[in-house]
Amino acid sequence: MIEIDGVHKRFGRKEVLRGVDLTVRRGEILALLGPNGAGKTTIVNILTTLVRPDAGTARIDGLDVVRDAREVQRRIAVTGQSSAVDGALTAEENLRMLARLSGLRGARVRTRTAELLERFDLTANARERVSGFSGGMRRRLDLALSLVVDSPVVFLDEPTTGLDTRSRQELWAIIGELAGRGTTVLLTTQYLEEADRLADRVLVLDGGRIVADGAPAALKAKVGGDVVTLLDDDEQIVREIPTDGSLAGLRRALDTLDDAHADGRVALRAPSLDDVFLALTTTPAPAQENR
């Protein structure tokens, strides 16, 4: 459903994308992961026809995003980083307005609005002004607006940034349902946990290039075995030592702590996407949920 071949993009003197290749299958959730400036949003902007690549090609459902921009726009839905809802209107009014702008008429406008309000758990708040909504409610309405017309491909640019844990998990459930219905989802995120929980595949961007591509579990397996973690009395991490997963590797890690006369509680944990970043990128990892 999504294909990018050899895409380059420069803004002024900065080369943001340096020969990116990727494909996304129908019904797949692909997470683009990377620090600020890695090129995630630029990829989304190219695929959604907002920015032209300097070189290479990008296609949605076989359609070129430059030559067939109008047709591409009919096949995609986009939720950007900034909310697109009108705070002066109610949730119901926002949805009805966009339904009419999208070409729906008469009873179909009312039916589709009611469907989306129910699907995104906004029925009880349908006639309240959006200016009084919480961040999570606004974000759910934002996503509902993107889906007024069913689209085979949905782009979510950092969809849960700034949301609390409960609101983030609610949106995760909705995104999972979309993919379960056959919708292809490409999302960018600053949250490693989000990519780990949601994505079928993760692409790690660093310096405008893809430095890793695979299922979250496969990427973590490439990093190595368990990590020995030294915790202080307040359960804060003092030191972490990666191992190769073997008994000998565990002994070496513990010997290292002994040699340093380290004091505290030792724990083992499996590799995380944080470890993938440390191993594969030269830039800081994105924020975890608890940071």
JOURQUI-V117536 format. One record per residue. OMEGA is omega in whole degrees, -180 to 180 (NA if undefined). Layout:
# JOURQUI-V117536
omega->OMEGA
omega->OMEGA
This chain:
# JOURQUI-V117536
omega->179
omega->178
omega->173
omega->-179
omega->172
omega->-176
omega->174
omega->175
omega->179
omega->172
omega->-175
omega->-179
omega->-175
omega->175
omega->-173
omega->177
omega->-173
omega->177
omega->-177
omega->174
omega->174
omega->173
omega->177
omega->-178
omega->176
omega->178
omega->-179
omega->170
omega->178
omega->178
omega->171
omega->-174
omega->178
omega->179
omega->176
omega->179
omega->-178
omega->178
omega->-177
omega->-177
omega->178
omega->176
omega->179
omega->-179
omega->176
omega->-177
omega->-180
omega->172
omega->-179
omega->-178
omega->178
omega->174
omega->175
omega->179
omega->-179
omega->-178
omega->175
omega->-177
omega->172
omega->-180
omega->179
omega->-178
omega->179
omega->-174
omega->177
omega->-177
omega->-175
omega->-172
omega->-178
omega->179
omega->177
omega->-178
omega->179
omega->-175
omega->-175
omega->170
omega->-174
omega->168
omega->-177
omega->-179
omega->-179
omega->-179
omega->-179
omega->-177
omega->178
omega->-176
omega->-179
omega->-180
omega->174
omega->177
omega->180
omega->-179
omega->177
omega->-177
omega->180
omega->-180
omega->-178
omega->177
omega->179
omega->179
omega->-180
omega->175
omega->178
omega->-177
omega->170
omega->-176
omega->-179
omega->177
omega->-179
omega->-179
omega->-178
omega->178
omega->180
omega->179
omega->-177
omega->177
omega->179
omega->-177
omega->-178
omega->174
omega->-179
omega->-176
omega->-178
omega->-178
omega->-171
omega->-175
omega->174
omega->177
omega->-176
omega->179
omega->179
omega->-178
omega->171
omega->180
omega->180
omega->179
omega->178
omega->-178
omega->177
omega->178
omega->178
omega->179
omega->178
omega->179
omega->180
omega->-173
omega->178
omega->173
omega->-179
omega->-180
omega->-180
omega->-179
omega->180
omega->177
omega->180
omega->-178
omega->-179
omega->-171
omega->-175
omega->179
omega->178
omega->-180
omega->175
omega->-174
omega->-178
omega->-180
omega->179
omega->-179
omega->177
omega->179
omega->176
omega->-179
omega->-180
omega->180
omega->177
omega->178
omega->179
omega->-179
omega->179
omega->178
omega->177
omega->178
omega->175
omega->-176
omega->171
omega->-179
omega->170
omega->-178
omega->172
omega->-174
omega->180
omega->179
omega->-180
omega->178
omega->-179
omega->-176
omega->-169
omega->-162
omega->167
omega->178
omega->177
omega->170
omega->179
omega->178
omega->175
omega->179
omega->177
omega->179
omega->174
omega->-178
omega->176
omega->-179
omega->179
omega->175
omega->-179
omega->-179
omega->-179
omega->179
omega->179
omega->179
omega->180
omega->-176
omega->-179
omega->-178
omega->-178
omega->178
omega->175
omega->-176
omega->175
omega->-177
omega->176
omega->-177
omega->179
omega->180
omega->175
omega->-179
omega->177
omega->-177
omega->175
omega->-180
omega->178
omega->177
omega->177
omega->179
omega->-179
omega->177
omega->178
omega->178
omega->177
omega->179
omega->180
omega->180
omega->180
omega->177
omega->178
omega->178
omega->178
omega->-179
omega->180
omega->-178
omega->-179
omega->-180
omega->179
omega->-180
omega->-179
omega->177
omega->175
omega->173
omega->177
omega->177
omega->179
omega->175
omega->171
omega->-179
omega->175
omega->179
omega->-178
omega->-178
omega->-168
omega->-177
omega->179
omega->-178
omega->-177
omega->177
omega->175
omega->-178
omega->168
omega->-177
omega->-175
omega->178
omega->NA
